[in-house]
Amino acid sequence: ADYLDNGNNKMAIQQADKLLKKHKDLHCAKVLKAIGLQRTGKQDEAYALAQEVAALEPTDDNSLQALTILYREMHRPELVTKLYEAAVKKVPNSEEYHSHLFMAYARVGEYKKMQQAGMALYKIVPKNPYYFWSVMSLIMQSISAQDENLSKTMFLPLAERMVEKMVKEDKIEAEAEVELYYMILERLEKYKEALDVVRGKLGEKLTSELQSRENKCMAMYKKLRRWPECNALARRLLLKNSDDWQFYITYFDSVFQLIDESWTPPAEEEHSLEGEVHCSIEQAVKFIEERITEESKSSRPLRGPYLAKLELIRRLRHRGCNNEYKLGDPEELMFQYFKKFGDKPCCFTDLKVFVDLLPPSQYTKFIRQLLDVIPLTAAAENEVALPGDIKALQQHLCVVQLSRLLGIYHAMEKKQKLAVVRELMLRYRHGLEFGKSCLKTELQFSDYYCLLAVHLLLDLWLEGEEAAVWQCLTLLEEGLSHSPSNAQFKLLLIRIYCRLGAFEPVSELYSSLDAKHIQHDTIGYLLTRYAGSLGHYAAASQSCNFALRFFHSNQKDTSEYIIQAYKYGAFEKIPEFIAFRNRLNSSLHFAQVRTERMLLDLLLEANISASLEESIKSMSLSPEEDDIPWKDLRDNRDLTVLFSWDPKDRDISEEHRKLSLEEETLWLRIRSLTLRLVSGLPTLSHTIQPKNSEKTAENGVSSKIDTIRALLQQLEAAVDSGKKFLEQKIQYPVLGPPPTRMAGFFSNGSCQCQTSLFYLVSDIYELDTNGLEDSAEIQERIGNSFKSLVERLTDLFNKCKGDLIEVRDGTLKTHPNLLENLVFFVETISIALWVLSYCDSVLRPFKSNLQKKKKKKKESSVAMPPVFTHFLDYVTELQTLTSNVIDHIKGLEIILTALKLEELSLKDTLHLQEEKKFTKTVQGKVQSSYHHSVQEIGELLKKRLDTIKKLKI
C-alpha cells in the first residue's frame, strides 16, 4: 500500500505477488495488485483480478475499501453498489456497511434505493440524520421524476408526512432538518405553511446564516404577494442596516405594488404581521431622506442611502412623475456622490447604473464639473496636471471611465483620440510611482489608464488605422510587465493576438491566467476557438485536453460533493449540485470540444500512425450515434469577461448573445455531422458478392449506406441554415463573442469540396454493389466527380496564396484568413484521402479478379474499365497538388524567416525607448507564431503526401 501511495506501482505489484505466493487467498493483496495494474495501464487484467475477489463477496474492511478505490479509478461506481449489497446481506447489522451502501447509491444517483437504505440504517441505529437522508432521497426522486404530476402527488407529500411525523413526536433536532421541511413545503407550493414553520418555534433553529429567517419569510411573502408584510419587513431591516441594497429594492417594489392596489392600512389593528407599512410615495421619500440624515451621523460612510435616492428618482421617472417630490436633480446628486465616494474603485460601477438619468446635452458639463473638484497639480504651464496621491488618482480614473461610458471619447476624431491616448499613457506611467511597493500579485493603481488607452486604439483600428493594433499590443505588453497578475491585460492580449492570427503567445498567456475549475467552461472558448483553426495542432490538442479533463472529472467530483452534503446535512445544496452537473453536461463548449478533439485526432493520426478504422474504433465513434443534447445545449460562456466601458449602444447586447449561440450551434452541427460521416467510412468497406442483394441486407451494410445518405442530407440542411444565418452579416462588438469559422468554411470552398466527397462515397458504394460489367454510367459519374474535385481543391489552394505578413508604409499587416484557409485545405485533403482509401478498398478486389480472368483466358489484353484510369489520374493529380502546396508552404517559411521587421513608425505618436522594446517583442511574437503555424501545417501535409504515394493500384 505504501508503494501505491508513493506512485511506485511496479514495486507494489511485485510485493503483492510475493504475498500471494505465500497466502494464495489473500483478498486484499489481490486488490492492491489490481490497483497497481490499473495505474500502469493494464485495465483488463486489473478488472479480471478485481472481479475474482468481488465474486467471493468479501466482508473485511480492507478489501472493501481497496475495491472501492479501484472501481472509482476505473470510473465504474455502479460496481461499488454491488459490492456493499453483498456485504450488507452477510453482515445485516453493520451501521458502517449500510452507510457505505447509501453513499454508493448516492454516487450513481439511485434515489429509490437510497431511500430504502436510509430507512434500513435508521432501523439499525435510530439517528435523525439517517431518517432525513431517506426524506431527502424522496425529494431527489421528485426532482428527477419526468412526470411533474407524480412528484407533486406522490414523492413530495410522502416526504412531508415523514417530516410531520418527526415534528409531532418532537424529534426535530438540527437546523438542517428544519431547512429540509421548508424545502418540501416550498416545492409543494404550500407557502403559507412554510411561512408558519419559519415564524414558529422550529424557525428558531435557523441560525447558521445571517438573517436566514428574515430572508425565508421575505421569499414566502413575495410568493404569497403579501406586499404589506414585504414592505414592513424590508423597512425594519433597513432601520437595522441602511446599507443592505436588496432590501431597498424590495421596499420600493412593495411600495409601488401597494400604491397600484390602492391599499390602505386598517384603522384599528396592526398594519401587518411585521409592523408598520409605507404605502405612499411621500412616505417613501421621507424614509429615504431620513436614512441619509442618519448616515451623516454614522462613523463610516454608507453608499446605500444615496444610491437608494437615485433609484427612487429613476422609478418615479419611469412612472411619469418627474419633479413633484423634490428629491433633487440627479446630476447634482451624482456630483455630491462623487465628492463623497470618488476615491473608491466602486464609485464608477455605482454611478454607471444611473447615467441614463442625465440628459445627453449635459454630459460634457457634468464631466467638467467632476474634474474641477479633483486636486491635480501641473508642474509647468503646458503640462498635464497630475494627482499627488492615490485618492486623487482614483477620482480621476473614475471620471475617465465615465467619459468613456458617456461616449465622449467615441465622438472624437482621430487626432484628438491619439492625444487622449498619449495623455492616458502619461498618467499610467506616472501612477506607477504609487505602486512601487505592490507585490507581484497585486495590480498597479493606474492599470485602468493603460486599458482605456488600448480601448481607444482599438476604436481607431476598427476605423481602418492598421498601425493602432500594434500600438495596442505594445501598451498591453508594457502594462503586463509592471502588473504581471492583471487578468484584463492578458485576456485582451489573447483576443488581439488571435484576431491577428498569432496563437503562439496565447498558450502561455492563458496558462498564466491559471483558470480554475468552472472557468475552463466559461472562458475556455478563447483558447479552443483559435488553436486548431490557426494551425497550432499540438496546442489545440492540449487545450482540448484541459477542457475535457475538467468536464470528465466534474462527473466524479459532483458525486463527492453530494456525499459531503448528505454527511453534513447541507440538504438544500444537493439539488444545486445536480443542476450544476447537468448544466455542465449539456454545455455548448463541452460538445464543441468533444467534436473538435475527435476531428483533430483523426486529422493527425488516421491513416498516418493508425488506420482510419482503428482510430475510429479507439474513440468508439459510430455514425448512428449522436451524443450532443441539441435541445438542452447551455451556453455557459462568459462573454463579459473583458471589461468594457462602452455606452449601451456599442456594448454586447442580449441580441448578440442569442445570435452567437445560434451561430455556434449551427457550426457545431456541421462539424458533428462531418465527424459522423467520416466515422461511417470504415463501416462500408468489406467485400460484397456483387448482384447478391439478399446477402447485402443480411450483412447490414445496405443499412450502413442508408445511414451515410441520411447524414449527408442532414449536412446539406445544416449548411443551408448556416448560409441563411450568414446572410444577416452580423457584426459582434470587438470585445464580444468571436465569430465561428463558418464564414470561411463556406467562402473558401471547403464546404462544397467536403460535401461532394461524401457524395462520391455513395457512388463508389453503388459501383461496389453493381460490379464493373454494366456500370459504365456510374464509372463516368465517378470520373467526373474526380475531375471536379481536383478543380475545387485547386481553387481552395489558390485562396491560400499570398503573403501571411506584409509590410505596408512601414506598418505590418497580417492575413489570418490565409492561414485559416490553409488549415481548411489540410482538413479537406485529409477527408479526400480517407474517401480515396475506401475507393481503393473497393477497386483492388476488382483488379485482382480481372487479372485472374486474364490469366485464365491467356489473352494479352483484357480491356481495363475506365474507372481505374480515372482513379489513377485522380491520385496523381492529388499528389501533384499536395506537393505544390508543400512547396508553397516552404516558400512561406523562407519569407517569414527573412522578414526583417523594420522599425515601424506610428505617425502622431512619440515612441519612447521603453515602447520600442515592447513593439519589437510583439512583432517578434507574431512572426514566430506564423512561422510555427506554417511549420506544423507543412509537417502534417508531408505525412499526408506519403499516404497518397501508397495508393497506386
LOLUM-195757 format. One line per 2 residues: their letters; for each residue x negated, y negated, z of C-alpha. Coordinates in steps of 0.2 Angstrom, whole numbers. Last residue first. Layout:
A) X/Y/Z | ...;
end
This chain:
IK) 17/-1/-288 | 6/-16/-283;
LK) 12/-22/-266 | -4/-22/-256;
KI) -10/-38/-263 | 5/-47/-256;
TD) 1/-41/-239 | -16/-49/-240;
LR) -8/-65/-246 | 2/-65/-230;
KK) -13/-64/-219 | -21/-79/-229;
LL) -4/-88/-226 | -6/-87/-207;
EG) -24/-93/-207 | -19/-108/-218;
IE) -4/-113/-207 | -15/-112/-191;
QV) -29/-123/-200 | -16/-136/-206;
SH) -9/-138/-189 | -26/-140/-181;
HY) -32/-153/-193 | -15/-162/-190;
SS) -19/-162/-171 | -37/-167/-174;
QV) -31/-182/-184 | -18/-187/-171;
KG) -30/-185/-156 | -43/-195/-165;
QV) -31/-209/-168 | -26/-210/-150;
TK) -44/-209/-144 | -49/-223/-156;
TF) -35/-234/-150 | -39/-231/-132;
KK) -57/-237/-134 | -51/-252/-144;
EE) -39/-257/-130 | -53/-259/-117;
QL) -63/-269/-130 | -48/-281/-131;
HL) -40/-282/-147 | -31/-299/-148;
TD) -15/-296/-158 | -7/-305/-172;
KL) -13/-293/-185 | -17/-276/-180;
SL) -34/-271/-187 | -38/-253/-188;
EE) -56/-250/-185 | -59/-237/-198;
LK) -53/-219/-196 | -66/-210/-206;
LA) -56/-196/-215 | -69/-183/-220;
TL) -61/-169/-209 | -44/-173/-214;
II) -48/-173/-232 | -58/-156/-231;
EL) -43/-148/-221 | -31/-155/-234;
GK) -41/-147/-248 | -41/-130/-239;
IH) -22/-132/-238 | -21/-135/-257;
DI) -32/-119/-259 | -20/-109/-248;
VN) -6/-116/-258 | -13/-111/-274;
ST) -17/-93/-267 | 1/-92/-262;
LT) 7/-97/-279 | -5/-84/-288;
QL) 1/-70/-277 | 19/-75/-279;
ET) 16/-75/-298 | 8/-58/-297;
VY) 22/-50/-287 | 35/-57/-298;
DL) 27/-51/-314 | 25/-34/-306;
FH) 44/-33/-301 | 50/-39/-318;
TF) 39/-26/-326 | 46/-13/-315;
VP) 64/-19/-318 | 62/-17/-337;
PM) 64/2/-336 | 47/11/-342;
AV) 50/20/-358 | 42/38/-357;
SS) 26/38/-366 | 13/52/-368;
EK) 26/65/-368 | 22/81/-358;
KK) 40/83/-355 | 37/90/-337;
KK) 23/77/-334 | 33/63/-339;
KK) 48/69/-329 | 36/69/-314;
QL) 30/52/-318 | 48/46/-319;
NS) 52/53/-301 | 36/44/-294;
KF) 42/28/-301 | 60/30/-294;
PR) 53/34/-277 | 42/18/-278;
LV) 56/6/-283 | 67/7/-267;
SD) 53/5/-255 | 45/-9/-266;
CY) 61/-19/-265 | 61/-17/-246;
SL) 43/-23/-246 | 49/-38/-258;
VW) 63/-43/-246 | 50/-44/-232;
LA) 38/-54/-244 | 52/-66/-248;
IS) 55/-69/-230 | 37/-73/-227;
IT) 37/-85/-242 | 52/-94/-234;
EV) 43/-95/-217 | 27/-101/-225;
FF) 36/-114/-235 | 46/-120/-220;
VL) 30/-124/-211 | 23/-133/-227;
NE) 39/-143/-227 | 37/-148/-209;
LL) 19/-154/-213 | 25/-164/-227;
NP) 39/-172/-216 | 25/-177/-204;
HT) 18/-190/-216 | 6/-201/-206;
KL) 2/-219/-209 | -13/-227/-203;
TG) -16/-246/-205 | -30/-255/-213;
DR) -20/-260/-227 | -14/-242/-230;
VE) -24/-227/-223 | -16/-211/-226;
IL) -13/-195/-216 | -4/-180/-222;
DG) -9/-184/-240 | 2/-177/-254;
KC) 9/-160/-259 | 22/-151/-248;
KN) 37/-155/-259 | 27/-147/-274;
FL) 27/-131/-264 | 46/-131/-262;
DT) 47/-133/-281 | 35/-118/-283;
LR) 46/-108/-272 | 61/-113/-282;
EV) 53/-108/-298 | 47/-92/-292;
LS) 64/-88/-285 | 72/-92/-302;
KF) 61/-79/-310 | 64/-65/-298;
SN) 83/-69/-298 | 82/-67/-317;
GI) 73/-50/-316 | 86/-44/-303;
RE) 100/-49/-315 | 92/-40/-329;
QI) 90/-25/-318 | 108/-26/-313;
EA) 113/-27/-332 | 102/-12/-337;
SD) 109/-1/-324 | 114/14/-334;
EL) 98/25/-331 | 89/17/-316;
GN) 99/23/-302 | 116/17/-296;
TD) 114/17/-277 | 96/9/-277;
LE) 101/-3/-291 | 115/-9/-279;
YI) 103/-11/-265 | 92/-21/-276;
DS) 107/-32/-280 | 111/-35/-261;
VL) 93/-38/-257 | 93/-52/-271;
YF) 107/-60/-262 | 96/-61/-246;
LS) 83/-70/-257 | 95/-82/-264;
TQ) 100/-88/-247 | 81/-90/-242;
CQ) 77/-100/-258 | 93/-111/-257;
CS) 89/-116/-239 | 70/-119/-242;
GN) 75/-132/-255 | 66/-147/-247;
SF) 82/-156/-244 | 91/-142/-235;
FG) 78/-137/-222 | 73/-155/-220;
AM) 90/-160/-215 | 92/-145/-203;
RT) 76/-148/-193 | 86/-155/-178;
PP) 87/-173/-174 | 78/-179/-158;
PG) 91/-184/-144 | 90/-202/-139;
LV) 74/-213/-137 | 74/-219/-155;
PY) 93/-221/-154 | 102/-207/-165;
QI) 105/-211/-183 | 119/-201/-191;
KQ) 120/-199/-210 | 138/-193/-210;
EL) 134/-182/-225 | 123/-172/-213;
FK) 138/-164/-205 | 145/-159/-222;
KG) 128/-151/-226 | 128/-141/-210;
SD) 146/-135/-212 | 141/-129/-229;
VA) 126/-120/-222 | 136/-112/-209;
AE) 149/-105/-222 | 135/-99/-233;
LQ) 127/-90/-218 | 144/-82/-214;
QL) 145/-75/-231 | 127/-68/-229;
LA) 132/-60/-213 | 147/-51/-222;
RI) 135/-45/-236 | 122/-39/-223;
TD) 136/-30/-213 | 143/-22/-229;
IK) 125/-16/-233 | 125/-7/-216;
SS) 142/0/-220 | 135/8/-235;
VG) 121/15/-225 | 132/25/-213;
NE) 123/40/-219 | 141/48/-220;
AT) 146/34/-232 | 131/37/-243;
KE) 134/56/-244 | 151/54/-251;
SN) 144/42/-264 | 132/54/-272;
KP) 128/44/-288 | 110/42/-282;
QI) 103/53/-268 | 98/40/-255;
TH) 80/36/-249 | 79/25/-234;
SL) 78/6/-234 | 94/-2/-228;
TP) 91/-3/-209 | 74/-10/-212;
LG) 82/-26/-220 | 96/-29/-207;
SV) 84/-38/-195 | 81/-51/-208;
LR) 99/-54/-209 | 101/-56/-190;
LT) 87/-68/-190 | 94/-79/-204;
LS) 111/-78/-195 | 103/-85/-179;
RI) 94/-99/-188 | 110/-105/-197;
RL) 120/-104/-181 | 107/-113/-171;
WL) 107/-127/-184 | 126/-129/-182;
TE) 124/-128/-163 | 111/-142/-163;
EE) 121/-153/-175 | 137/-151/-164;
LS) 127/-155/-148 | 119/-170/-156;
LK) 136/-176/-162 | 143/-175/-145;
RH) 128/-183/-136 | 128/-197/-149;
EE) 147/-200/-146 | 144/-201/-127;
SI) 132/-215/-131 | 113/-217/-131;
DR) 109/-236/-129 | 109/-249/-143;
DK) 127/-255/-140 | 125/-253/-121;
PD) 110/-265/-120 | 93/-257/-119;
WS) 83/-255/-103 | 79/-237/-107;
FL) 70/-224/-95 | 67/-208/-104;
VT) 76/-193/-95 | 92/-200/-102;
LD) 95/-185/-114 | 94/-172/-100;
RN) 98/-156/-110 | 110/-144/-102;
DR) 121/-142/-117 | 132/-128/-112;
LD) 137/-115/-125 | 154/-107/-120;
KW) 162/-103/-136 | 146/-98/-145;
PI) 140/-86/-131 | 125/-80/-141;
DD) 122/-61/-140 | 126/-57/-158;
EE) 125/-39/-163 | 128/-31/-180;
PS) 111/-36/-187 | 102/-27/-174;
LS) 87/-33/-163 | 79/-22/-150;
MS) 64/-34/-150 | 52/-18/-152;
KI) 64/-12/-165 | 62/-27/-175;
SE) 43/-27/-175 | 43/-9/-179;
EL) 54/-11/-194 | 44/-26/-200;
SA) 28/-16/-199 | 15/-20/-186;
SI) 0/-32/-187 | 4/-40/-203;
NA) 20/-33/-209 | 30/-42/-196;
EL) 17/-51/-184 | 16/-70/-185;
LL) 33/-73/-194 | 42/-59/-185;
DL) 36/-67/-168 | 42/-84/-174;
LM) 59/-78/-179 | 60/-69/-162;
RE) 55/-85/-152 | 66/-96/-162;
TR) 81/-86/-158 | 78/-84/-139;
VQ) 73/-102/-138 | 89/-108/-146;
AF) 100/-97/-135 | 91/-103/-119;
HL) 92/-121/-125 | 111/-120/-128;
SS) 113/-114/-110 | 126/-100/-108;
NL) 115/-90/-96 | 110/-106/-87;
RN) 128/-112/-84 | 132/-94/-78;
RF) 118/-94/-66 | 123/-111/-59;
AI) 142/-106/-58 | 136/-91/-48;
FE) 125/-102/-36 | 140/-114/-34;
PI) 152/-99/-30 | 139/-94/-16;
KE) 136/-111/-9 | 153/-112/1;
FA) 148/-97/10 | 132/-103/19;
GY) 134/-89/32 | 115/-87/34;
KY) 114/-69/28 | 128/-72/15;
AQ) 119/-87/8 | 102/-78/8;
II) 110/-64/-2 | 117/-77/-15;
YE) 99/-85/-16 | 92/-68/-20;
ST) 104/-64/-33 | 100/-81/-41;
DK) 82/-77/-41 | 84/-61/-52;
QN) 95/-69/-66 | 85/-85/-65;
SH) 69/-75/-68 | 75/-72/-86;
FF) 79/-90/-89 | 62/-96/-82;
RL) 52/-84/-91 | 61/-88/-107;
AF) 56/-107/-105 | 38/-104/-102;
NC) 37/-90/-116 | 45/-102/-129;
SQ) 31/-115/-125 | 18/-101/-127;
SA) 24/-95/-143 | 25/-113/-150;
AA) 8/-117/-144 | 1/-102/-154;
YH) 12/-107/-169 | 6/-125/-170;
GL) 13/-128/-187 | 23/-144/-184;
SG) 40/-135/-184 | 34/-122/-171;
AY) 29/-135/-158 | 42/-148/-162;
RT) 59/-143/-154 | 51/-132/-141;
LL) 42/-146/-132 | 55/-160/-130;
YG) 68/-146/-129 | 61/-141/-112;
IT) 68/-156/-104 | 84/-150/-96;
DH) 81/-131/-97 | 62/-130/-92;
QI) 68/-144/-79 | 78/-131/-70;
HK) 62/-123/-62 | 48/-136/-61;
AD) 40/-146/-75 | 22/-150/-70;
LS) 22/-166/-80 | 3/-161/-83;
SY) 10/-146/-93 | 19/-158/-105;
LE) 4/-169/-108 | -7/-155/-112;
SV) 5/-147/-124 | 9/-164/-132;
PE) -9/-169/-137 | -9/-155/-150;
FA) 9/-159/-157 | 5/-173/-169;
GL) 19/-176/-182 | 21/-194/-179;
RC) 38/-192/-171 | 30/-179/-160;
YI) 16/-191/-154 | 30/-204/-151;
RI) 41/-192/-140 | 26/-184/-130;
LL) 19/-202/-127 | 36/-207/-120;
LK) 37/-192/-109 | 19/-195/-103;
FQ) 22/-214/-99 | 38/-210/-90;
AN) 30/-196/-80 | 18/-208/-72;
SP) 6/-197/-62 | -11/-203/-71;
SH) -7/-221/-67 | -23/-231/-72;
SL) -27/-219/-87 | -9/-217/-91;
GE) -7/-235/-94 | -21/-235/-106;
EL) -14/-220/-115 | 3/-229/-115;
LT) -5/-245/-122 | -14/-236/-136;
LC) 1/-226/-141 | 12/-241/-143;
QW) -1/-250/-153 | -2/-236/-164;
VA) 17/-237/-166 | 16/-256/-170;
AE) 4/-253/-185 | 19/-247/-196;
EG) 30/-263/-194 | 46/-256/-203;
EL) 60/-263/-191 | 58/-246/-182;
WL) 40/-250/-178 | 45/-268/-172;
DL) 58/-260/-160 | 45/-248/-154;
LL) 33/-262/-150 | 47/-270/-139;
HV) 49/-253/-130 | 30/-252/-128;
AL) 29/-269/-119 | 43/-263/-108;
LC) 33/-248/-103 | 17/-258/-99;
YY) 27/-271/-88 | 35/-256/-80;
DS) 18/-250/-74 | 15/-265/-63;
FQ) 16/-258/-46 | 5/-243/-51;
LE) 12/-226/-48 | 6/-215/-34;
TK) -2/-198/-37 | -19/-205/-40;
LC) -18/-214/-23 | -15/-232/-23;
SK) -28/-243/-15 | -31/-253/-31;
GF) -13/-256/-33 | -11/-275/-31;
EL) -26/-278/-43 | -16/-268/-57;
GH) -4/-282/-57 | -16/-292/-68;
RY) -17/-279/-81 | 2/-277/-82;
RL) 5/-296/-82 | -7/-298/-97;
ML) 2/-283/-105 | 18/-292/-103;
ER) 11/-308/-110 | 4/-299/-125;
VV) 20/-290/-128 | 30/-306/-126;
AL) 19/-315/-140 | 22/-300/-151;
KQ) 41/-302/-149 | 40/-320/-153;
KK) 31/-317/-169 | 43/-303/-174;
EM) 59/-312/-172 | 68/-312/-155;
AH) 86/-306/-153 | 81/-289/-146;
YI) 71/-298/-132 | 87/-307/-125;
GL) 97/-291/-127 | 105/-293/-109;
LR) 96/-277/-104 | 79/-283/-110;
SL) 81/-299/-100 | 87/-289/-85;
QV) 71/-279/-85 | 60/-295/-86;
VC) 70/-302/-72 | 67/-287/-61;
LH) 49/-287/-65 | 48/-305/-59;
QQ) 55/-300/-43 | 44/-285/-41;
LA) 28/-296/-44 | 34/-309/-32;
KI) 35/-296/-18 | 19/-288/-24;
DG) 9/-304/-21 | 2/-319/-29;
PL) 13/-318/-45 | 6/-325/-61;
AV) 10/-341/-71 | 3/-338/-89;
EN) -10/-351/-94 | -8/-367/-103;
EA) -10/-379/-89 | -23/-369/-78;
AA) -22/-355/-65 | -4/-353/-65;
TL) 6/-349/-50 | 22/-339/-48;
PI) 34/-340/-33 | 51/-333/-41;
VD) 65/-345/-39 | 65/-353/-56;
LL) 64/-336/-65 | 81/-332/-58;
QR) 89/-348/-65 | 80/-345/-82;
IF) 88/-328/-83 | 105/-335/-79;
KT) 103/-349/-92 | 98/-337/-105;
YQ) 113/-325/-102 | 126/-339/-100;
SP) 133/-338/-118 | 135/-319/-116;
PL) 148/-322/-102 | 143/-313/-86;
LD) 154/-300/-78 | 146/-287/-91;
VF) 131/-288/-80 | 139/-279/-66;
VK) 132/-261/-67 | 114/-268/-71;
LD) 115/-278/-55 | 111/-263/-44;
TF) 99/-255/-56 | 89/-271/-56;
CC) 89/-274/-37 | 83/-256/-34;
PK) 65/-260/-36 | 66/-272/-21;
DG) 59/-289/-22 | 75/-296/-29;
FK) 85/-291/-14 | 90/-308/-6;
KF) 87/-320/-20 | 93/-308/-32;
YQ) 110/-306/-23 | 111/-325/-22;
FM) 109/-325/-41 | 122/-311/-43;
LE) 134/-321/-33 | 131/-337/-43;
EP) 134/-327/-59 | 149/-318/-52;
DG) 158/-335/-48 | 167/-335/-31;
LK) 179/-324/-22 | 192/-337/-24;
YE) 207/-326/-25 | 216/-334/-40;
NN) 200/-333/-51 | 203/-320/-64;
CG) 218/-308/-61 | 220/-298/-77;
RH) 219/-280/-69 | 202/-278/-76;
RL) 197/-295/-69 | 203/-289/-52;
RR) 193/-273/-53 | 177/-283/-58;
IL) 179/-295/-44 | 181/-281/-32;
EL) 165/-273/-38 | 156/-289/-36;
KA) 162/-290/-18 | 157/-272/-15;
LY) 140/-276/-21 | 138/-289/-8;
PG) 145/-278/6 | 134/-263/1;
RL) 117/-271/0 | 113/-271/19;
PR) 99/-282/26 | 91/-276/42;
SS) 95/-283/59 | 113/-286/56;
KS) 120/-304/59 | 122/-308/40;
EE) 130/-291/38 | 144/-295/49;
TI) 148/-311/38 | 147/-300/23;
RE) 159/-286/30 | 171/-300/35;
EI) 171/-306/17 | 175/-288/11;
FK) 190/-287/23 | 197/-304/19;
VA) 197/-299/0 | 205/-283/4;
QE) 218/-291/15 | 222/-304/1;
IS) 223/-290/-12 | 237/-281/-2;
CH) 240/-264/6 | 227/-263/20;
VE) 232/-249/32 | 229/-247/51;
GE) 227/-230/59 | 222/-213/53;
LS) 239/-204/54 | 247/-219/46;
HE) 254/-237/49 | 258/-232/67;
EE) 276/-234/72 | 289/-248/72;
AP) 289/-258/56 | 283/-246/44;
PT) 269/-252/32 | 274/-257/15;
WS) 270/-248/-1 | 273/-257/-18;
ED) 268/-241/-27 | 256/-251/-38;
IL) 250/-261/-22 | 247/-244/-13;
QF) 237/-237/-28 | 227/-254/-28;
VS) 222/-252/-10 | 218/-234/-12;
DF) 206/-236/-26 | 198/-251/-17;
YT) 195/-241/-1 | 190/-225/-10;
IY) 176/-235/-20 | 171/-244/-4;
FQ) 170/-227/5 | 158/-220/-8;
WD) 146/-235/-6 | 142/-232/13;
DS) 133/-249/18 | 147/-255/30;
NK) 144/-241/42 | 156/-240/57;
LL) 168/-253/50 | 166/-244/33;
LR) 172/-228/41 | 187/-236/48;
RA) 192/-244/32 | 189/-227/22;
LA) 200/-218/35 | 214/-232/34;
NC) 214/-232/15 | 214/-213/12;
EP) 228/-211/25 | 239/-225/17;
WR) 235/-216/0 | 242/-199/4;
RL) 240/-193/-14 | 240/-175/-7;
KK) 223/-171/-17 | 217/-188/-11;
YM) 222/-185/7 | 213/-167/6;
AM) 197/-175/0 | 197/-188/13;
CK) 200/-175/27 | 185/-165/20;
NE) 174/-180/20 | 180/-185/38;
RS) 176/-168/45 | 159/-167/37;
QL) 154/-184/43 | 136/-179/44;
ES) 134/-161/40 | 131/-147/54;
TL) 146/-152/65 | 162/-144/58;
KE) 166/-134/74 | 178/-147/80;
GL) 189/-143/64 | 195/-127/73;
KG) 204/-138/86 | 214/-147/73;
RV) 210/-161/60 | 201/-149/49;
VD) 213/-135/50 | 228/-147/48;
LA) 221/-154/32 | 219/-136/25;
EK) 237/-133/29 | 242/-149/20;
YK) 231/-145/5 | 238/-127/2;
EL) 231/-127/-16 | 226/-109/-14;
RE) 208/-114/-18 | 209/-127/-4;
LI) 216/-115/8 | 203/-102/4;
MY) 189/-115/6 | 195/-122/22;
YL) 195/-104/29 | 177/-102/23;
EV) 172/-118/31 | 180/-112/48;
EA) 170/-96/47 | 154/-105/43;
EA) 156/-116/58 | 155/-101/69;
EI) 165/-92/82 | 183/-88/76;
KD) 189/-74/87 | 205/-82/94;
EK) 215/-67/91 | 227/-78/80;
VM) 212/-86/71 | 205/-69/67;
KE) 221/-63/60 | 223/-79/50;
VM) 206/-75/42 | 212/-59/36;
RE) 228/-66/30 | 220/-80/20;
AL) 208/-67/12 | 224/-57/7;
PL) 232/-73/0 | 216/-76/-10;
FM) 215/-59/-18 | 233/-56/-23;
TK) 244/-69/-29 | 232/-83/-33;
SL) 218/-72/-40 | 230/-62/-50;
NE) 238/-77/-58 | 222/-84/-63;
DQ) 219/-67/-73 | 200/-66/-78;
AS) 196/-62/-60 | 178/-68/-56;
IS) 184/-82/-44 | 197/-71/-36;
QM) 185/-57/-34 | 172/-69/-26;
IL) 186/-74/-14 | 188/-56/-9;
SM) 170/-54/-6 | 170/-69/5;
VS) 183/-60/16 | 171/-45/17;
WF) 156/-55/22 | 168/-63/35;
YY) 170/-46/44 | 152/-43/43;
PN) 148/-61/51 | 160/-58/65;
KP) 151/-43/72 | 161/-27/76;
VI) 147/-14/73 | 152/2/65;
KY) 170/-4/59 | 162/-21/54;
LA) 150/-12/43 | 164/-2/34;
MG) 173/-18/32 | 158/-26/23;
AQ) 155/-11/13 | 173/-11/7;
QM) 172/-30/2 | 155/-27/-6;
KK) 163/-13/-17 | 176/-25/-23;
YE) 163/-38/-27 | 151/-28/-37;
GV) 140/-43/-41 | 124/-33/-45;
RA) 114/-41/-32 | 128/-42/-20;
YA) 131/-23/-22 | 113/-21/-16;
MF) 116/-33/-2 | 131/-23/5;
LH) 120/-7/3 | 106/-14/13;
SH) 119/-19/26 | 126/-1/27;
YE) 108/5/28 | 104/-6/43;
ES) 120/-3/53 | 117/16/52;
NP) 132/26/57 | 135/36/41;
VK) 117/43/40 | 119/56/25;
KV) 133/46/16 | 124/30/19;
AA) 108/36/12 | 117/42/-4;
EY) 126/25/-7 | 109/17/-2;
LK) 100/25/-18 | 115/22/-29;
TV) 115/4/-25 | 97/2/-28;
LE) 99/9/-46 | 110/-5/-51;
PR) 96/-17/-47 | 86/-11/-63;
HM) 75/-26/-67 | 60/-13/-67;
ER) 52/-24/-53 | 68/-23/-43;
YL) 68/-5/-45 | 51/-3/-38;
IT) 54/-14/-23 | 70/-5/-19;
LA) 60/12/-21 | 47/6/-9;
QL) 60/1/4 | 70/17/3;
SN) 54/27/4 | 48/18/19;
DD) 65/19/28 | 67/37/28;
TP) 83/43/21 | 78/51/4;
EL) 91/57/-8 | 81/71/-16;
AA) 86/64/-34 | 78/47/-29;
VE) 61/55/-27 | 61/63/-45;
QA) 70/47/-51 | 55/37/-45;
LA) 42/49/-54 | 52/48/-71;
YA) 53/29/-70 | 35/27/-66;
ED) 30/38/-81 | 41/28/-92;
QK) 35/11/-86 | 17/14/-89;
GT) 12/-4/-90 | -1/-5/-76;
RQ) 12/-13/-64 | 25/2/-67;
LG) 11/15/-64 | 6/7/-47;
IA) 24/6/-42 | 26/24/-47;
KL) 11/29/-36 | 19/20/-21;
VK) 35/30/-25 | 25/46/-25;
AC) 16/42/-9 | 33/38/0;
HL) 41/54/-5 | 27/65/2;
DK) 32/82/-5 | 15/89/-11;
HK) 5/84/5 | -13/87/2;
KL) -14/84/-16 | -1/71/-14;
LK) -12/61/-3 | -27/61/-16;
DA) -14/56/-30 | -8/41/-19;
QQ) -26/35/-17 | -29/36/-36;
IA) -13/27/-40 | -18/13/-27;
MK) -35/12/-35 | -28/8/-52;
NN) -16/-5/-45 | -28/-16/-37;
GN) -16/-31/-35 | -21/-35/-17;
DL) -3/-29/-11 | -5/-13/-21;
YD) -22/-9/-14 | -14/-12/4;
A) 0/0/0;
end
